[in-house]
Structures are given as C-alpha cells and as structure tokens.
Amino acid sequence: MKRANRLSRSRDFDAVHRRGRSVSSRFLVLYWLPQDEPAEPRIGFAVPRAAGGAVERNRIKRRLREVWRERLERVAAGHDYVLIVRPGLVEAAEANGFAWLGERVDELLGQTGVLAA
C-alpha cells in the first residue's frame, strides 16, 4: 500500500474518530470522514494491546494492509478511514484464514455506503 493511502498523523486519526461516522462488527470498527480536499482514500489501523502481543498486532496490521490494498480501487476517493481491531480478531483470523478477514472488511465497507460504483 502506498504512503499516500495511509493515515500517519495522530491528529488525522483523532479527527476521523471524533468527527467521522462508524460501523462495527464483532471484530472490527470502521470510522470514515470526508476529506477537506478530496484526494485518494487514506486509512489508518489501530490495533490495541488487548488484541495480542507485538508480533500478533504487527502481523494483523500487515494482513489488513494487504486486504485494504486489494479493495482500494473499489473504495470511493475523498475519505479518510480508521479501522480498529477488537480483541479476538487475531485468533479468529488465524483460525479462518486470509479470505475470511477480507470478508469481514467487505462487510464493513458495504455498510458504509462509500464504495465506488
């Protein structure tokens, strides 16, 4: 995933979290906020310590970045996103596989109504 598609500043995460809308599932929460100046969609990942140790958290972030990269063309431009992992996702993703993780992200994206036609 290109740097242009990543949220990296704390203030950007905070803005999406505070002013954005959200949808959630058992394992994930997705916040989104329209950008001030429409550009490529950007995403940030938040994986709390409750999700596992550093190795598990970094592994799930790598997998989520790959899932997001595959779906980037279908996501409408002009929005920032923050995807928050809930406890239990790491174990469920290990047990069910990469395709299952992609399906969970697709569910959330479908609920947002921001998918490009």
N, C-alpha and C positions, 0 to 999 in steps of 0.2 A: 504494500500500500504506500502510495506516495506521501511525502511530508505535507503536501498541500491539502491532503484529505484527513489530516489529524488535528485534533484539538490538543494543544500542549500547555497553554497558559491557565493558571488557576482561575483567573478572573473569567475566562471563557467558560470553564466548567461551571463556575458559580452562576453565571448569567443564564446558561441553559437550564440549570437545576432550579433556579429561583423563578425565572420568568417563563420557562417553557411549559409545554403540556407533556403529559406522560401516559404511557400504557404499561401494563405489567402482566407477568405470568408467574407461574410457580417459581421459576429460576432466574428470571431476568426482568429488569425495569428499563424502559427506553424513554428518555426525555428528548424532546425536539423543540427547536426555536428557530423561526425565520431569521436569516441573516440581515443585517442592516443594508449591506450592499451585496446583492445576490452574486454568489460565486459557486465554486464546486462544493458539494456537500462535505462537511468535516465531521469526524466522530472522535470521541474520547471514550476510553474504557476505565471503569472503576471496579476494581476487584478488592474487596475488603479482606482484612486478615482472617475474618471468620470463614472465608471460603477455603482456606488452607494455608500451607506454608509457602515460602517464597517460590520454590520450584513449581508447585502446583499453580500458583497465581500467575506466574510468568508463562507457563505452558498454556493455560486457558486464554490468556491475552493474545498469544501468538495464534491460537486457533481461531479466536474471534476476529482478529485482524484479517485472516485468510477468508473466513466466511464473509466478512464485510466487503473485502476486495472483489469477491465473486459477484456480489449483488450491487456493487457501486453504480453500474450503468443503469439499473432499474430505479435507483433512488433519485427523487427529484432534486434538482440543484437548488441552491439558495437556502439551505437549512443546516443548522448545527445539531449534532446528536450526542447524547451521553448514554452509554449502555452500562448499566450497573448489574453486577453479578450478585445473586443471592446465594447464601450458604446452601450447599447440596449440589450445585451445578457441576462442580469439578468431578464428583463421584458419578453423577448421572451421565456426564459426557464420556467419561472413561468406560462406563458400562455399555452405553448405547451407541457410541461412535460419532464420527465427524458429521455424517449426514443428519443424524438426529439433532445435533447442535445447529446446523443450518436451518432445519425445520422450525426450531424454536425462535430463531431470529426472524424467519419469514412470517411467523405468526404475529410477532410484534409489529413488523413493518406493515403487514396487512391491516392491522388495527389503526395505524396512524393516519391513513389516507393520504400519505405523501409519496406514494410510489408513482413513478412516471408512467405514462401510458405507452 
